[in-house]
Amino acid sequence: MYIEPLQDYGFFIVKRFARMYEEFANNPKNTLDVYALPPFNSTPDRVNVWYHGLDRDYPMSYPADDLNTPASVTAAMIRMGELEEVDRCWNSLIYAEGDLLDVLGWAEQDDPGLWEPVWVRPSGTKYRAPGGYLSLGHEPSDFPLGFSPIADALCFPLWHGTDLEGTAFLRFFKLLNRFALFDNPGDACDFLRHYLSFRWTERSDWTIIEVFGRKEDIQPVLQRNR
C-alpha cells in the first residue's frame, strides 16, 4: 500500500560531489567524455559544473540487501525506518533537522565526510529553508523520491544514461549554474520537456524542486568560481 509523505519538503542525506565523482572516475568502464560525466582516471577540475542536486546516492528508510553496504549506512537506514514508523520520515525524506542530524551521525560513523545534508522544497512554494542553508538552484525530480534527469543525462549516469555524441542536451547543459542546476524553474521545466521528447528517457510523476545546501558544504564550489 502506497502512503503519501506527511509533508512535501525537508531534508535528504546525499553523497558529497567529490566522492561521487571519484567513484565514477575510478571505474574503467566509464569512458564517455561528454557534458559533465566523469571519464575514467579524471578529476573534477575537468568540468565547470559540479552537481549538487538531490540525486546523489541517498540512503532510504529500510536496510539495503547488499553485502557491500557499510554497516554505518545500514544503521542509518534502520534509524530512518524507525522514524518512518512514527511519521517523522518518508523513504529518504526526513522532516525535522534534529532527526536529520541523528541519522547523519549514524551514516558518518564508518566514513566521516562521505555524506552531507540538503534541504528541498517544490519550486515556487514558500516553505522557509533552515538557517545556514543557501539556494543552489532548480531541477526536475520524481520528488519526494530523488531521481534527477540532470544527474542521469548530464553528470552521473546511473540508469538510462545519455547520448553518445553529447549534443542532445547541449543547449540546456550550457544553462546550468556552477552547481549543475538551473537558476530558475522555467529553464528546469523546459529541460524536462526536452528530456521527455526522447523515447529512452525515464517516465515518472515529475516535480520541479529547489535544492538548498549548507554554506560550509558548498565552499569548494564557491571558492572555485571566484
C-alpha positions in Angstrom: 0.0 0.0 0.0 1.4 3.4 -1.0 1.3 6.0 1.7 1.9 9.6 0.8 4.5 11.6 2.9 3.1 13.9 5.5 5.0 16.9 4.1 6.4 17.8 0.7 9.6 19.5 1.9 12.5 18.5 4.1 16.0 17.1 4.3 17.9 14.4 2.4 21.3 12.9 3.2 23.3 12.7 0.0 26.8 11.7 -1.0 29.3 14.6 -1.4 30.0 15.6 -5.0 33.8 14.9 -4.8 33.1 11.3 -3.6 30.5 10.7 -6.3 33.0 11.9 -8.9 35.8 9.8 -7.5 33.7 6.6 -7.6 32.8 7.2 -11.3 36.3 8.2 -12.3 37.8 5.0 -10.7 35.7 2.8 -12.9 37.4 1.9 -16.2 34.0 1.2 -17.8 33.3 4.9 -17.7 34.8 6.1 -20.9 32.2 8.6 -22.2 33.6 12.1 -22.2 30.6 14.4 -22.8 28.7 17.0 -20.7 30.0 16.7 -17.1 30.3 12.9 -17.0 33.4 11.7 -15.2 35.6 9.6 -17.5 37.9 7.0 -16.1 41.0 8.4 -14.4 39.8 12.0 -14.5 39.4 14.7 -11.8 36.6 17.1 -11.1 38.7 20.0 -12.3 37.9 18.9 -15.9 34.3 20.1 -15.6 32.9 23.5 -15.0 29.8 22.4 -13.2 29.8 20.3 -10.0 26.4 18.6 -9.5 24.9 19.4 -6.1 21.3 18.3 -6.8 19.3 15.7 -5.0 20.2 12.6 -6.9 23.4 11.7 -5.1 23.2 8.1 -3.8 20.9 8.8 -0.8 20.1 6.2 1.9 16.5 5.1 2.3 14.3 4.1 5.2 15.0 0.4 5.0 18.2 -1.7 5.2 19.9 -2.4 1.9 20.1 -6.0 0.9 23.7 -5.6 -0.2 26.8 -7.1 1.4 28.8 -4.1 0.1 26.7 -1.5 2.1 28.8 -0.2 5.0 27.4 -1.0 8.5 27.0 2.6 9.3 24.8 3.2 6.3 22.7 0.2 7.2 22.4 1.6 10.7 21.3 4.9 9.3 18.7 3.2 7.1 17.3 1.3 10.1 17.1 4.5 12.1 15.2 6.2 9.2 12.8 3.2 9.2 12.2 3.8 12.9 11.4 7.4 12.2 9.1 6.5 9.3 7.1 4.3 11.7 6.3 7.4 13.8 5.7 9.7 10.8 9.0 11.7 11.0 10.5 10.4 7.8 9.3 9.0 4.4 11.6 6.9 2.4 14.6 9.3 2.1 12.8 12.5 3.1 13.5 13.5 6.8 11.1 16.1 8.1 13.0 17.7 11.0 16.6 18.9 11.4 17.1 17.2 14.7 16.2 13.8 13.1 18.4 14.6 10.2 21.4 15.1 12.5 20.6 11.9 14.3 20.6 9.9 11.0 23.7 11.7 9.7 25.5 10.7 12.9 24.8 7.0 12.2 25.7 7.3 8.5 29.1 9.0 9.1 30.5 6.6 11.7 32.4 4.4 9.2 33.4 7.1 6.8 33.3 10.7 8.1 32.9 13.3 5.4 31.1 10.9 2.9 27.6 12.5 3.3 26.1 15.9 3.6 22.5 17.2 4.1 20.4 19.1 1.6 17.0 20.7 2.1 14.4 20.5 -0.6 11.1 22.1 -1.5 8.9 22.2 -4.6 9.9 25.3 -6.6 7.6 28.3 -6.0 6.4 27.2 -2.6 7.0 29.4 0.4 8.4 26.8 2.9 11.3 28.5 4.7 14.7 26.9 4.4 16.6 26.3 7.7 19.2 28.8 8.8 22.6 28.4 7.2 21.1 26.8 4.0 21.5 28.6 0.6 19.6 28.0 -2.6 21.7 26.1 -5.1 19.1 26.0 -8.0 16.3 24.1 -9.5 15.9 20.7 -11.1 13.3 18.2 -12.3 12.8 15.3 -9.9 10.4 12.5 -9.1 10.4 14.1 -5.6 9.7 13.1 -2.8 11.9 10.3 -4.3 15.2 11.6 -5.7 15.8 10.6 -9.4 17.0 13.6 -11.5 17.2 13.7 -15.3 20.1 16.3 -14.9 22.1 13.8 -12.9 21.4 10.8 -15.1 21.8 12.6 -18.5 24.5 15.2 -17.8 26.5 14.3 -14.7 26.3 10.8 -13.1 24.6 8.3 -15.4 23.3 5.5 -13.2 20.1 4.5 -15.1 19.3 5.5 -18.7 22.5 7.5 -19.3 22.8 9.9 -22.2 23.5 10.3 -25.9 27.0 9.2 -27.0 27.6 12.4 -29.1 27.0 14.8 -26.3 24.7 17.0 -28.4 21.1 16.1 -27.5 21.1 18.2 -24.3 24.0 20.6 -25.0 21.7 23.7 -25.2 20.4 23.0 -21.7 23.8 21.9 -20.4 25.1 25.4 -21.2 22.3 26.9 -19.0 23.4 25.1 -15.8 24.9 27.1 -13.0 28.0 26.1 -11.1 26.0 23.5 -9.1 24.8 21.9 -12.3 21.3 23.1 -11.6 19.1 25.7 -13.3 18.8 29.2 -11.9 15.1 29.4 -12.4 12.3 26.8 -12.5 11.3 27.8 -16.1 14.5 26.5 -17.5 14.2 23.3 -15.5 10.7 22.8 -16.9 11.9 23.4 -20.4 14.7 20.9 -20.0 12.3 18.3 -18.6 10.1 18.7 -21.7 13.1 18.2 -24.0 14.3 15.2 -21.9 10.8 13.6 -22.3 10.9 14.1 -26.0 13.2 11.1 -26.3 11.7 7.6 -26.0 14.5 6.1 -24.0 14.2 8.5 -21.0 12.6 8.0 -17.6 8.8 8.4 -17.1 7.5 9.4 -13.7 5.4 12.0 -11.8 7.7 15.0 -12.1 8.1 18.0 -9.8 10.4 21.0 -10.3 12.3 21.3 -7.0 14.6 23.8 -5.4 17.7 22.4 -3.6 19.4 24.1 -0.7 22.8 23.3 0.7 24.7 24.3 3.9 27.1 27.1 3.3 30.1 25.1 4.7 29.4 22.2 2.4 29.4 24.3 -0.8 32.5 26.3 -0.1 34.7 24.2 -2.5 32.3 25.3 -5.3 32.1 28.9 -4.2 35.9 29.3 -3.9 36.5 27.6 -7.2 34.2 30.0 -9.1 35.5 33.3 -7.6 
